[in-house]
Amino acid sequence: MVVQRYGRGGGSLAVAAALVGAVATGGCSAPEDSKPSGDPTKTVRGAVEVLTRAGTSKASTSMEMAAGGTRVTIRGEGGYDFRRRIGRLQVVLPKDAAGASKHRPITELLAPGALYMKNRGAGVPADKWVRVDTTTLDDGNLVTGGATDPAAAAELLRGAQKVTYVGEVDLAGVKVSHYRGVTDIAVAARAASPQVRGALAAAAKGFAKDTVPFDAYLDHEGRLRKVRHQFSFANHGRTVAVASTTLLYGFGAAVDVRLPDRKDIYAGKIEV
């Protein structure tokens, strides 16, 4: 696994290498009379509460990184429980230049304040998990694991500002309302649920910029169906751009997440 470090003010930000192809959607602008009523900012900020009421969903993630003319992407598939703030993803690293994949999929378990990874590589035995305290990461695990925690992606919208309604589009056969704006990480951290607050507070201190542009897509029930955040980092004089996309569907799907026992967690040195 390739790991690069980025940071602000001398701090480091560990970012896993990324995957090809962000989730794409299409559609056309809706007629003017279909514009949703209500304040767009309040609607977007309230999306996380709607997800909590919805309970669970399937999730697809895509994280695309661009730096120095190179663009790579990491994909993830799994499910998430928004009430327990816990989920499971299978994360696939990109193929090498010869078209062959050298990495097995990484299993990631997402929990309040923690990220568990299996098949992490970097000297970790194949049958062991790595546990990372997300409240100690410079980015709060918004990009470190190669996939943004779906709850964190939604909670970031609590800091939404300058939100505009773009129009109605079709997303995998579902009509959704497209909103665009920026979110303030520090504002989102203060308003976030207790399970996510610590990680977002860490991110508010570690990112190069306090505000992050986003595009959010909500269905007619107000559930967040897709969100794309565009992060950027300063790294030795050059800008590294990371676009993180989370796609939510299959609401109500069963999500079975069992956190590893202490004996199954690797406590040795991890190569970087």
C-alpha atoms as a printed R data frame, in Angstrom:
    type eleno elety resid chain resno       x       y       z
1   ATOM     1    CA   MET     A     1   0.000   0.000   0.000
2   ATOM     2    CA   VAL     A     2   1.359   3.360  -1.011
3   ATOM     3    CA   VAL     A     3   1.158   5.993   1.689
4   ATOM     4    CA   GLN     A     4   1.972   9.643   1.219
5   ATOM     5    CA   ARG     A     5   2.029  12.334   3.865
6   ATOM     6    CA   TYR     A     6   0.637  15.794   3.580
7   ATOM     7    CA   GLY     A     7   0.087  18.428   6.199
8   ATOM     8    CA   ARG     A     8  -0.211  22.031   7.304
9   ATOM     9    CA   GLY     A     9   2.266  23.777   9.524
10  ATOM    10    CA   GLY     A    10   4.634  20.811   9.712
11  ATOM    11    CA   GLY     A    11   1.933  18.283  10.678
12  ATOM    12    CA   SER     A    12   1.558  15.095   8.697
13  ATOM    13    CA   LEU     A    13  -1.508  13.710   6.945
14  ATOM    14    CA   ALA     A    14  -1.384  10.046   5.941
15  ATOM    15    CA   VAL     A    15  -3.301   9.440   2.723
16  ATOM    16    CA   ALA     A    16  -3.760   5.979   1.191
17  ATOM    17    CA   ALA     A    17  -3.200   5.767  -2.599
18  ATOM    18    CA   ALA     A    18  -6.405   6.321  -4.658
19  ATOM    19    CA   LEU     A    19  -8.744   4.493  -7.231
20  ATOM    20    CA   VAL     A    20  -9.903   4.968 -10.815
21  ATOM    21    CA   GLY     A    21 -13.256   6.403 -11.780
22  ATOM    22    CA   ALA     A    22 -15.520   8.469  -9.566
23  ATOM    23    CA   VAL     A    23 -19.215   7.591  -9.506
24  ATOM    24    CA   ALA     A    24 -20.864   9.448 -12.380
25  ATOM    25    CA   THR     A    25 -24.434  10.584 -12.684
26  ATOM    26    CA   GLY     A    26 -26.333  12.303 -15.397
27  ATOM    27    CA   GLY     A    27 -29.537  14.155 -15.942
28  ATOM    28    CA   CYS     A    28 -31.037  17.379 -17.117
29  ATOM    29    CA   SER     A    29 -32.266  20.442 -15.331
30  ATOM    30    CA   ALA     A    30 -35.768  20.164 -13.994
31  ATOM    31    CA   PRO     A    31 -38.527  22.630 -14.848
32  ATOM    32    CA   GLU     A    32 -38.487  25.729 -12.707
33  ATOM    33    CA   ASP     A    33 -41.708  24.770 -10.910
34  ATOM    34    CA   SER     A    34 -40.067  21.584  -9.531
35  ATOM    35    CA   LYS     A    35 -37.640  23.568  -7.398
36  ATOM    36    CA   PRO     A    36 -37.882  22.346  -3.774
37  ATOM    37    CA   SER     A    37 -39.395  24.711  -1.239
38  ATOM    38    CA   GLY     A    38 -37.485  25.801   1.836
39  ATOM    39    CA   ASP     A    39 -34.033  27.170   2.507
40  ATOM    40    CA   PRO     A    40 -31.361  25.150   0.608
41  ATOM    41    CA   THR     A    41 -28.819  25.577   3.415
42  ATOM    42    CA   LYS     A    42 -31.171  24.229   6.081
43  ATOM    43    CA   THR     A    43 -32.210  21.377   3.795
44  ATOM    44    CA   VAL     A    44 -28.625  20.257   3.232
45  ATOM    45    CA   ARG     A    45 -27.603  20.694   6.865
46  ATOM    46    CA   GLY     A    46 -30.542  18.525   7.928
47  ATOM    47    CA   ALA     A    47 -29.687  15.633   5.599
48  ATOM    48    CA   VAL     A    48 -27.703  13.763   8.245
49  ATOM    49    CA   GLU     A    49 -30.708  13.668  10.595
50  ATOM    50    CA   VAL     A    50 -32.813  12.155   7.813
51  ATOM    51    CA   LEU     A    51 -30.164   9.478   7.279
52  ATOM    52    CA   THR     A    52 -30.201   8.668  10.985
53  ATOM    53    CA   ARG     A    53 -33.961   8.120  10.828
54  ATOM    54    CA   ALA     A    54 -33.533   5.994   7.680
55  ATOM    55    CA   GLY     A    55 -31.210   3.694   9.659
56  ATOM    56    CA   THR     A    56 -29.037   1.787   7.215
57  ATOM    57    CA   SER     A    57 -27.992   1.779   3.573
58  ATOM    58    CA   LYS     A    58 -25.602   0.255   1.114
59  ATOM    59    CA   ALA     A    59 -22.671   2.489   0.206
60  ATOM    60    CA   SER     A    60 -20.216   2.963  -2.647
61  ATOM    61    CA   THR     A    61 -17.214   5.226  -2.280
62  ATOM    62    CA   SER     A    62 -14.697   6.690  -4.677
63  ATOM    63    CA   MET     A    63 -11.607   8.700  -3.807
64  ATOM    64    CA   GLU     A    64  -9.678  10.314  -6.619
65  ATOM    65    CA   MET     A    65  -6.305  11.958  -6.050
66  ATOM    66    CA   ALA     A    66  -4.462  14.226  -8.471
67  ATOM    67    CA   ALA     A    67  -0.906  15.492  -7.988
68  ATOM    68    CA   GLY     A    68   1.913  16.282 -10.385
69  ATOM    69    CA   GLY     A    69  -0.053  15.178 -13.447
70  ATOM    70    CA   THR     A    70  -0.859  11.768 -11.939
71  ATOM    71    CA   ARG     A    71  -4.432  10.746 -11.181
72  ATOM    72    CA   VAL     A    72  -5.346   7.617  -9.219
73  ATOM    73    CA   THR     A    73  -8.545   6.386  -7.566
74  ATOM    74    CA   ILE     A    74  -9.627   3.988  -4.789
75  ATOM    75    CA   ARG     A    75 -13.087   2.369  -4.724
76  ATOM    76    CA   GLY     A    76 -15.071   0.978  -1.840
77  ATOM    77    CA   GLU     A    77 -18.288  -1.052  -1.517
78  ATOM    78    CA   GLY     A    78 -20.249  -2.016   1.572
79  ATOM    79    CA   GLY     A    79 -22.927  -0.885   3.985
80  ATOM    80    CA   TYR     A    80 -23.434   1.594   6.801
81  ATOM    81    CA   ASP     A    81 -25.616   1.914   9.913
82  ATOM    82    CA   PHE     A    82 -26.267   5.613  10.527
83  ATOM    83    CA   ARG     A    83 -27.833   5.050  13.935
84  ATOM    84    CA   ARG     A    84 -24.873   3.148  15.350
85  ATOM    85    CA   ARG     A    85 -22.370   5.105  13.201
86  ATOM    86    CA   ILE     A    86 -20.728   1.874  12.145
87  ATOM    87    CA   GLY     A    87 -20.031   0.333   8.746
88  ATOM    88    CA   ARG     A    88 -18.024  -2.052   6.607
89  ATOM    89    CA   LEU     A    89 -16.304  -1.410   3.261
90  ATOM    90    CA   GLN     A    90 -14.216  -3.466   0.853
91  ATOM    91    CA   VAL     A    91 -11.650  -1.034  -0.531
92  ATOM    92    CA   VAL     A    92  -9.908  -1.805  -3.832
93  ATOM    93    CA   LEU     A    93  -6.579  -0.189  -4.696
94  ATOM    94    CA   PRO     A    94  -5.738   0.743  -8.305
95  ATOM    95    CA   LYS     A    95  -3.834  -1.572 -10.638
96  ATOM    96    CA   ASP     A    96  -0.170  -0.982 -11.328
97  ATOM    97    CA   ALA     A    97   1.233   0.409 -14.590
98  ATOM    98    CA   ALA     A    98   1.281  -3.076 -16.138
99  ATOM    99    CA   GLY     A    99  -2.434  -3.504 -15.485
100 ATOM   100    CA   ALA     A   100  -2.025  -6.023 -12.678
101 ATOM   101    CA   SER     A   101  -3.234  -5.568  -9.145
102 ATOM   102    CA   LYS     A   102  -0.625  -6.245  -6.448
103 ATOM   103    CA   HIS     A   103  -3.022  -5.707  -3.582
104 ATOM   104    CA   ARG     A   104  -5.865  -7.725  -2.186
105 ATOM   105    CA   PRO     A   105  -8.983  -5.715  -1.272
106 ATOM   106    CA   ILE     A   106  -8.676  -4.048   2.115
107 ATOM   107    CA   THR     A   107 -11.521  -4.661   4.545
108 ATOM   108    CA   GLU     A   108 -12.330  -1.539   6.547
109 ATOM   109    CA   LEU     A   109 -14.570  -1.387   9.597
110 ATOM   110    CA   LEU     A   110 -15.726   2.111  10.471
111 ATOM   111    CA   ALA     A   111 -16.704   2.883  14.057
112 ATOM   112    CA   PRO     A   112 -16.971   5.992  16.254
113 ATOM   113    CA   GLY     A   113 -13.411   7.221  16.783
114 ATOM   114    CA   ALA     A   114 -11.790   4.220  15.101
115 ATOM   115    CA   LEU     A   115 -10.857   2.700  11.747
116 ATOM   116    CA   TYR     A   116 -10.017  -1.011  11.510
117 ATOM   117    CA   MET     A   117  -8.194  -2.350   8.433
118 ATOM   118    CA   LYS     A   118  -7.463  -5.923   7.347
119 ATOM   119    CA   ASN     A   119  -5.103  -6.855   4.486
120 ATOM   120    CA   ARG     A   120  -3.408  -3.540   5.213
121 ATOM   121    CA   GLY     A   121  -0.029  -4.798   3.985
122 ATOM   122    CA   ALA     A   122   3.039  -2.816   5.104
123 ATOM   123    CA   GLY     A   123   4.312  -5.685   7.245
124 ATOM   124    CA   VAL     A   124   0.991  -6.471   8.922
125 ATOM   125    CA   PRO     A   125   0.164 -10.228   9.046
126 ATOM   126    CA   ALA     A   126  -2.704 -11.165   6.733
127 ATOM   127    CA   ASP     A   127  -4.864 -12.458   9.576
128 ATOM   128    CA   LYS     A   128  -4.490  -9.336  11.727
129 ATOM   129    CA   TRP     A   129  -6.345  -6.033  11.908
130 ATOM   130    CA   VAL     A   130  -4.851  -2.566  12.270
131 ATOM   131    CA   ARG     A   131  -6.722  -0.132  14.521
132 ATOM   132    CA   VAL     A   132  -6.364   3.601  13.968
133 ATOM   133    CA   ASP     A   133  -7.683   6.233  16.377
134 ATOM   134    CA   THR     A   134  -9.353   8.638  13.948
135 ATOM   135    CA   THR     A   135  -9.374  11.479  16.479
136 ATOM   136    CA   THR     A   136  -5.563  11.571  16.259
137 ATOM   137    CA   LEU     A   137  -5.400  11.800  12.446
138 ATOM   138    CA   ASP     A   138  -4.749  15.179  10.859
139 ATOM   139    CA   ASP     A   139  -7.707  14.598   8.539
140 ATOM   140    CA   GLY     A   140 -10.040  12.810  10.963
141 ATOM   141    CA   ASN     A   141 -10.106   9.875   8.498
142 ATOM   142    CA   LEU     A   142 -11.812  11.887   5.790
143 ATOM   143    CA   VAL     A   143  -9.167  10.637   3.335
144 ATOM   144    CA   THR     A   144  -6.611   8.525   5.229
145 ATOM   145    CA   GLY     A   145  -8.323   5.163   4.719
146 ATOM   146    CA   GLY     A   146  -8.941   5.721   1.013
147 ATOM   147    CA   ALA     A   147 -12.665   6.095   1.702
148 ATOM   148    CA   THR     A   148 -14.525   8.760   3.629
149 ATOM   149    CA   ASP     A   149 -16.636   7.393   6.473
150 ATOM   150    CA   PRO     A   150 -20.236   7.832   5.162
151 ATOM   151    CA   ALA     A   151 -21.337   9.340   8.475
152 ATOM   152    CA   ALA     A   152 -18.478  11.844   8.400
153 ATOM   153    CA   ALA     A   153 -19.285  12.697   4.777
154 ATOM   154    CA   ALA     A   154 -22.854  13.482   5.805
155 ATOM   155    CA   GLU     A   155 -21.920  15.235   9.066
156 ATOM   156    CA   LEU     A   156 -19.650  17.590   7.133
157 ATOM   157    CA   LEU     A   157 -22.811  19.056   5.605
158 ATOM   158    CA   ARG     A   158 -23.780  20.462   9.021
159 ATOM   159    CA   GLY     A   159 -21.310  23.243   8.212
160 ATOM   160    CA   ALA     A   160 -22.835  23.948   4.784
161 ATOM   161    CA   GLN     A   161 -22.702  27.566   3.588
162 ATOM   162    CA   LYS     A   162 -23.526  29.462   0.391
163 ATOM   163    CA   VAL     A   163 -25.770  26.616  -0.719
164 ATOM   164    CA   THR     A   164 -27.617  26.914  -4.031
165 ATOM   165    CA   TYR     A   165 -30.132  24.627  -5.697
166 ATOM   166    CA   VAL     A   166 -28.743  23.502  -9.065
167 ATOM   167    CA   GLY     A   167 -31.615  21.419 -10.400
168 ATOM   168    CA   GLU     A   168 -33.174  17.984 -10.522
169 ATOM   169    CA   VAL     A   169 -31.228  15.074 -12.017
170 ATOM   170    CA   ASP     A   170 -31.663  11.334 -12.416
171 ATOM   171    CA   LEU     A   171 -29.375   9.241 -10.197
172 ATOM   172    CA   ALA     A   172 -29.575   5.499 -10.945
173 ATOM   173    CA   GLY     A   173 -33.278   5.849 -11.749
174 ATOM   174    CA   VAL     A   174 -34.088   8.077  -8.767
175 ATOM   175    CA   LYS     A   175 -35.005  11.746  -9.122
176 ATOM   176    CA   VAL     A   176 -32.805  13.789  -6.804
177 ATOM   177    CA   SER     A   177 -32.268  17.463  -6.056
178 ATOM   178    CA   HIS     A   178 -28.735  18.716  -6.681
179 ATOM   179    CA   TYR     A   179 -27.302  21.279  -4.255
180 ATOM   180    CA   ARG     A   180 -23.901  22.951  -4.378
181 ATOM   181    CA   GLY     A   181 -21.993  24.941  -1.780
182 ATOM   182    CA   VAL     A   182 -19.044  24.903   0.607
183 ATOM   183    CA   THR     A   183 -18.821  23.476   4.095
184 ATOM   184    CA   ASP     A   184 -16.790  24.787   7.008
185 ATOM   185    CA   ILE     A   185 -15.139  21.821   8.755
186 ATOM   186    CA   ALA     A   186 -14.854  23.602  12.117
187 ATOM   187    CA   VAL     A   187 -18.538  24.590  12.078
188 ATOM   188    CA   ALA     A   188 -19.506  21.037  11.137
189 ATOM   189    CA   ALA     A   189 -17.365  19.629  13.962
190 ATOM   190    CA   ARG     A   190 -19.093  21.788  16.573
191 ATOM   191    CA   ALA     A   191 -22.540  20.723  15.332
192 ATOM   192    CA   ALA     A   192 -21.680  17.055  14.697
193 ATOM   193    CA   SER     A   193 -23.083  14.110  16.623
194 ATOM   194    CA   PRO     A   194 -20.916  12.935  19.552
195 ATOM   195    CA   GLN     A   195 -19.725   9.819  17.680
196 ATOM   196    CA   VAL     A   196 -18.178  11.863  14.869
197 ATOM   197    CA   ARG     A   197 -17.288  15.110  16.623
198 ATOM   198    CA   GLY     A   198 -13.769  14.123  17.691
199 ATOM   199    CA   ALA     A   199 -12.668  13.057  14.225
200 ATOM   200    CA   LEU     A   200 -14.071  16.193  12.560
201 ATOM   201    CA   ALA     A   201 -12.478  18.397  15.215
202 ATOM   202    CA   ALA     A   202  -9.128  16.840  14.312
203 ATOM   203    CA   ALA     A   203  -9.802  17.457  10.619
204 ATOM   204    CA   ALA     A   204 -10.642  21.100  11.312
205 ATOM   205    CA   LYS     A   205  -7.091  21.560  12.609
206 ATOM   206    CA   GLY     A   206  -5.309  19.511   9.963
207 ATOM   207    CA   PHE     A   207  -6.615  20.635   6.581
208 ATOM   208    CA   ALA     A   208  -4.940  23.336   4.540
209 ATOM   209    CA   LYS     A   209  -8.295  25.099   4.076
210 ATOM   210    CA   ASP     A   210 -11.219  25.409   6.482
211 ATOM   211    CA   THR     A   211 -13.840  25.303   3.729
212 ATOM   212    CA   VAL     A   212 -14.483  22.405   1.354
213 ATOM   213    CA   PRO     A   213 -16.589  22.649  -1.841
214 ATOM   214    CA   PHE     A   214 -19.322  20.013  -2.142
215 ATOM   215    CA   ASP     A   215 -22.120  18.756  -4.368
216 ATOM   216    CA   ALA     A   216 -24.978  16.994  -2.563
217 ATOM   217    CA   TYR     A   217 -27.906  15.075  -4.032
218 ATOM   218    CA   LEU     A   218 -31.056  14.495  -1.933
219 ATOM   219    CA   ASP     A   219 -34.102  12.413  -2.824
220 ATOM   220    CA   HIS     A   220 -37.710  13.528  -2.281
221 ATOM   221    CA   GLU     A   221 -37.589  12.212   1.298
222 ATOM   222    CA   GLY     A   222 -34.563  14.364   2.061
223 ATOM   223    CA   ARG     A   223 -32.180  11.389   2.228
224 ATOM   224    CA   LEU     A   224 -28.634  12.028   1.051
225 ATOM   225    CA   ARG     A   225 -28.068   9.864  -2.025
226 ATOM   226    CA   LYS     A   226 -24.715  11.202  -3.158
227 ATOM   227    CA   VAL     A   227 -22.175  13.704  -1.876
228 ATOM   228    CA   ARG     A   228 -18.881  14.776  -3.387
229 ATOM   229    CA   HIS     A   229 -16.327  16.767  -1.403
230 ATOM   230    CA   GLN     A   230 -13.244  18.356  -2.968
231 ATOM   231    CA   PHE     A   231 -10.353  18.487  -0.521
232 ATOM   232    CA   SER     A   232  -6.952  20.052  -1.205
233 ATOM   233    CA   PHE     A   233  -3.582  19.898   0.540
234 ATOM   234    CA   ALA     A   234  -0.355  21.826   0.303
235 ATOM   235    CA   ASN     A   235   2.569  19.423  -0.075
236 ATOM   236    CA   HIS     A   236   6.086  20.853  -0.485
237 ATOM   237    CA   GLY     A   237   4.900  23.727  -2.625
238 ATOM   238    CA   ARG     A   238   2.404  21.843  -4.772
239 ATOM   239    CA   THR     A   239  -1.323  21.297  -4.373
240 ATOM   240    CA   VAL     A   240  -2.730  17.804  -4.010
241 ATOM   241    CA   ALA     A   241  -6.428  17.583  -4.905
242 ATOM   242    CA   VAL     A   242  -8.603  14.790  -3.503
243 ATOM   243    CA   ALA     A   243 -12.215  14.305  -4.609
244 ATOM   244    CA   SER     A   244 -14.196  12.006  -2.306
245 ATOM   245    CA   THR     A   245 -17.569  10.708  -3.474
246 ATOM   246    CA   THR     A   246 -20.046   8.727  -1.375
247 ATOM   247    CA   LEU     A   247 -23.093   7.086  -2.983
248 ATOM   248    CA   LEU     A   248 -25.911   5.785  -0.748
249 ATOM   249    CA   TYR     A   249 -28.675   3.397  -1.855
250 ATOM   250    CA   GLY     A   250 -30.585   0.305  -0.707
251 ATOM   251    CA   PHE     A   251 -31.914   1.969   2.441
252 ATOM   252    CA   GLY     A   252 -32.952  -0.513   5.099
253 ATOM   253    CA   ALA     A   253 -30.424  -3.146   3.984
254 ATOM   254    CA   ALA     A   254 -28.978  -5.316   6.741
255 ATOM   255    CA   VAL     A   255 -25.531  -4.165   7.916
256 ATOM   256    CA   ASP     A   256 -23.559  -6.739   9.910
257 ATOM   257    CA   VAL     A   257 -20.422  -5.295  11.513
258 ATOM   258    CA   ARG     A   258 -18.486  -7.110  14.206
259 ATOM   259    CA   LEU     A   259 -15.455  -5.310  15.537
260 ATOM   260    CA   PRO     A   260 -12.326  -7.479  15.957
261 ATOM   261    CA   ASP     A   261 -11.249  -8.877  19.318
262 ATOM   262    CA   ARG     A   262  -8.223  -7.314  20.968
263 ATOM   263    CA   LYS     A   263  -6.164 -10.455  20.256
264 ATOM   264    CA   ASP     A   264  -6.765 -10.030  16.523
265 ATOM   265    CA   ILE     A   265  -5.404  -6.470  16.390
266 ATOM   266    CA   TYR     A   266  -1.781  -6.068  15.275
267 ATOM   267    CA   ALA     A   267   0.360  -4.192  17.771
268 ATOM   268    CA   GLY     A   268   3.691  -4.282  15.920
269 ATOM   269    CA   LYS     A   269   5.448  -1.738  13.733
270 ATOM   270    CA   ILE     A   270   3.801  -0.754  10.461
271 ATOM   271    CA   GLU     A   271   6.015   0.006   7.465
272 ATOM   272    CA   VAL     A   272   5.391   3.263   5.565
